[in-house]
Amino acid sequence: MADETKVPDVNEQAAQQAGQNVQVRVDERDLSTSYANAFRANGTAEEVVLDFGLNMQSQAAGDQAGIVFKVNDRIVMNYYSVKRLAITLSQIVRRHEEAYGELELDVAKRRKE
């Protein structure tokens, strides 16, 4: 995936903040890719648990429609890594909105009549 706006690698940032000059090599041999349109986050005193998956419409008995959150991936992180991730994601979204406009989270406001 090519990206014109490079965001610094958080591992490199952490090493630089610690006053170290470290070269980080990324091993992608066992990389797998997943798609998620939904997530769930929970925290304990020690770590944050992030579940990623798909919101899917389901047809329950009695013709009552509902949504099922099918969890595909779970990531467990410490709070330091979560904070670096939050900062990086914020930077990525800000750059995207600067280039393409604000992302409206309210679905009703995005609908075209």
N, C-alpha and C positions, 0 to 999 in steps of 0.2 A: 504494500500500500504506500503510494507516494504521497508525501505531505509537504507542501511548500513552506509551512510555518513550523519549524522545528522547535519542539519544547525540550529543554534540557532533561536528560535522563536523571531521575530522582536518586538513583544510586550514586551517580557522579556528584550530584549536589550534596548528598549526605557526606561523602568522602571529603569534598572540598570544605564543607563546614567544619569537619573534624580536623582540618589543617593537613590533610594527607593528599598526596599526589598519586592517585590510583587510576589505572586504566581498567575499565570494566569491559569484559568480553561477554557477549550474549550467545548462549548455546540454544538454538532453535530446532535441534534435531527431533525432539519429542513434542513439538508444538502442536496443539490442536486448536481449532477455532470453533467458537460457539456464538450464537445470536441470542440476545435477550431483549425483550421489550418491557420487562418488569424486573423489579428487584425487591428484596426485603432485607432490612438491616437490624441486627440486634447486638447489644454490647454487654460485656461483663466488666469487672474491674480490671481485667488483664488484657482483653482482646475484643475485637469486633468481628462478628460473623456476617458475611454478605452472601445472600442467596440470590442467584440470577436464574431467570427462566422466562417462560412465555405465559402471558395471559391469553387464554383460549376460551372461546364461547363453547358452552356445553348445553346439551338438551337433556334435562333431567326428566324423570318420570312425571307424567301429568302435564306435559307441554310447558313446563316452567323453565325458561332460559336462565342460565347463570354463567359465571365465569370461573374457570379453574386456573389456578396458578401452578403451572408445572415447573418445578425446580429442576434445572439441569446441572448447575454448577454451584458449589459452595466454596467461598474463599474465606479463610480465617487469617486476620492480620492483627499486629500489635498497633497501639494507638499512634506511635510515631510514624509508621508506614501509612496508616490511614490519613494522617494529617498531610503528609507529603502527597498522597494520591489526591486528596481534596483540593489542594493548591494547584496541582497540575491539571486536574479536570476543569477547575475554574478558569485557568489560563486558556485552555483549549476552547471552551465555550465562548469566552470573551472574544477571542480572535475570530471564531466562526461568525459570531454576531456582528463584529465589525465589518467583516467581508460580505455577509449575506443578509443581514438584518436580524432583528430580535426573534428569538424562538418563543412563540406563544404556547404556554403550557395548558391553558384552558381550551379544551377541544371545542366547546361551543363557540368561542370567539374565532376559531380557525375556519369554521364552516362557511362556505360560500352559498348564499341563498339564490 
